[in-house]
Amino acid sequence: MTSHFITLQLPTFTDLRGSLTVLENALPFDVVRMYWIHEADGQIRGGHRHTYTRQALIAMRGRISIYMNDGVSEEVIELSQPNKCLLVEPKDWHTMTFGPDSILMVLSSHTYDRSEYIDLPYGG
């Protein structure tokens, strides 16, 4: 089954010293804000979409289940490797369910503006 949503496999270089994953010229937007969510074991966060903000989500540690719904398709995408990046477009209503000891890094196209959040899910 092909996913309706876009994930990127980021280049990773591994040798005896460890692994290095690179995020360079890979995103379809410029990053102006970066944050990470941690110590959220078992919690569900998100529950919104945006008017104009685009995001990229990367599980830096652990497993995070991302529910995505763009009004046409819905899917749960598992993030558990730091070289897998999920693109979240403004139309994508999403929630994030955190597994134990998980850290989710979020790269955003815009600064925080609560007024551009849409909290009502599709069909709600």
N, C-alpha and C positions, 0 to 999 in steps of 0.2 A: 504494500500500500504506500502510495506516495503522499507525503505530507503537503497540505495546502499552505502551511506556514514555512518560513525560510529559516533554516539553520545553516551556519557556516562552520566548516572544519578549519580551525586556525592552524597555521604551520607550527609544528613542534619539532624541535631538534633534541635528540636524546643521546647521551653518551654516559660513560662511567660516573661522571660528576652530577648527573641528574638530567632533568628536562627543562627546556626553555621554550615557552610558547609566545608567539609574536602576534600582536594586533597592530598592524601597520597597513594603512591604505586598504583595509578590508571592509569598513563600514560605509554605507551609502549616505552618511551624514557626518558632519563635524561634531565632535564631542565637546560640549561646553560644561557638562556637569557629570561627576562620577561619585557614586556612593556605594556602600555595601551594607547588606542586612545580615546580621549574625545573632546568635543566642536566641533564635526564634524556633527552637525545636518543637515540632508538632503544630506550629501555628500556621494559619492561613492569612496571607497578607494580600494586598492589591485590592481587587474587586472594583476595577474601574477601567476606563479607556481614556483617551486624550483627544483634545480638539486638534492639536498640531504637533505635539511632542512625539519623537521617535526614540526608541530605546533598544539597547542590546543587552541581553542577560547572559551572564556566565557564572556557572557554579564553580567557585574557586575551591570549595571543599564540600564533601557530602553529596546528598541527593536532594534535588528540589523538583517537585512536579508542578508544571506550569499548565493551567487550564487556559486555553485560548478559544475565543469565539469572535469572529468578525462579522456576525450577522448572517453569514451564509454557511460557513463551516465551523465546526468545533472539534477540538482535539486536546488531549493531554500529552504534553511533551516532557520527557524526563531529561533533566540536566544533571550529569554526574561526573563530567570530565572537564577540566579547565581549558581544553582546546575546542570545545563545542560552544557556539554562540548562537542564541536565539534572537532574531530580530522581531521587535514588537512595534507594529505600525500604529498610528493614531487610532485607527478603526478597531483595533484588537482589544476587546474587553478581556481582562486576564486576572487570574488569581495565582498565587504562588504558595504551595504547601511545602513546608520545610521538614526534611528528615533530620535525624540527630546530628548535631555538631556541624551543620551546614553553614556555608557562607556564600551569599549571592552578591556578585558585583553587577551594578547597573550603570551603563553608560548612556547618557541622555543628550539629545540634540538641543535642549533648551534648559534654561534655569527653572527652578521651581516656581510654579504659578498655580495655586489651588483652583483658581477660577476656570482653568481649562480642563479640569478633570470632569468626566462624565461617569457618575456612580451607578446609574441605572443600567442593569444588564439588558441585552437585546431580548425583546419579548416581555420585558418587565414593566 
